[in-house]
Amino acid sequence: MSRNADLARRFGSPLYVYDLDRVTAARRDLFAALPDGVALYFSFKANPHPEIARALRVAENGAGDGRVCRAEVSSTGELAAAMDAGFDAADVLYTGPGKTNGELTAAIATGVRVFSVESLSDLRHVGAAATGHGVTVDCLLRVNSASTSSSTSIRMTGTPSQFGLDSETLPEILAELRDVPGTRLAGMHLFSLSNAQDEASLIAEFRHTISVAADLHRRLGLPVRLLDIGGGFAAPYLVPGDRPVYPGLRSALAATLDEHFPDWRTGTPEVACESGRHLVGDGGQLVCTVVNVKESRGQRFVILDAGINILGGMSGLGRLLPVTVGFDEEAMAGEVDLGRLETANLVGPLCTPGDILGRGVPAPALSPGDVVTIPNAGAYGVTASLLMFLGRPAPVEVILRGDEVVSASRIEFHRKYE
Ligand SMILES: Cc1ncc(COP(=O)(O)O)c(C=O)c1O
């Protein structure tokens, strides 16, 4: 029996299986691809499981391993996960366009002192919460640059958006931005893309971002104690494939920073990047079971016990990139007949025609009870889904280190009457 089938038998199906060694390897590889001295925030939105986050926080070889992630969070839940995982509140960057007073107050009470702000009013909200605690917090102005560079998978600047301050409006509101009690402008945050299509477009985007930041710094005197240049580090999602490597990034990024911010190597500014999917995407798999197989008007439907309620739910609603899942044949070896491929529509168990994980997907000849594995599901899996949809239980999340089961847990929902 394959390891995943064994885990499904022990813990129930469907389940997410995460491999801490892969998460650690992704952290090490990404730090190696970044110039020395560049900090890296782990974006909890990709996967807030505390054990996964801890693997990004703790150097497994003690001090020798060196570079560990900080935390980028955008909710009280993500902040709690970061604290559970052993992150220091001083290493947290709090982001997001809809920070409520309650969230801000909780974050400041926890010790968070760095916030990314998306507008003058957002800055004022942060300032009011900070003043309420008698502290002054550092704020990064998230900039929505008027110009853009390469084409990308998910672009987040250059258009009207809830994210960031429009760069062309900065001159007229700068005095007000500088004068919000409880806040100190500490730098800029530019997050312009997610999941870059290749290394060349990732580098082009960073070059553009750094030149925009340098221009705003020079022209307007915007402070840059901390410069967060965003991310775009890619990962395959729910289909077989390897995490990309970035052999040219380290020198290209260093050269661009040298050109625009000659003192960055001595910490002026301190430069940081962000990553979610690249750090955790290939560390997870979704293991599920075929419930039924049926034909309809000449098409084969493989009905799984996992649907958009626990995987890629936002895609199911047409909100994100369309998802087509693939199978991890290596993980399934010994479970199903991989020799005979058919074309199938992979669907979940929900009573909605939207519950489709893939149309016309090449799949082995599957039967009820077969355990199948969807690869590269470590990012934007269980917590980017319609978890509570149709009242189905959450999947188990199993954490492995090598062959050892570190933990198995299930998110449970409780109705709380106010
Ligand atoms: C501000 C910000 N940081 C980080 C991320 C994480 O992106 P990814 O998982 O592609 O690295 C996102 C994703 O949308 C984001 O909006």
The ligand as an ORCA input file, in Angstrom:
! r2SCAN-3c Opt
* xyz 0 1
  C       0.514     41.463     -0.471
  C       0.705     40.039     -0.817
  N       1.791     39.413     -0.361
  C       2.025     38.112     -0.640
  C       1.141     37.363     -1.399
  C       1.459     35.925     -1.653
  O       1.569     35.612     -2.991
  P       2.226     34.224     -3.454
  O       1.564     33.144     -2.683
  O       1.945     34.152     -4.895
  O       3.688     34.302     -3.124
  C      -0.010     37.980     -1.914
  C      -0.946     37.210     -2.729
  O      -1.896     37.665     -3.270
  C      -0.241     39.350     -1.602
  O      -1.335     39.971     -2.033
*
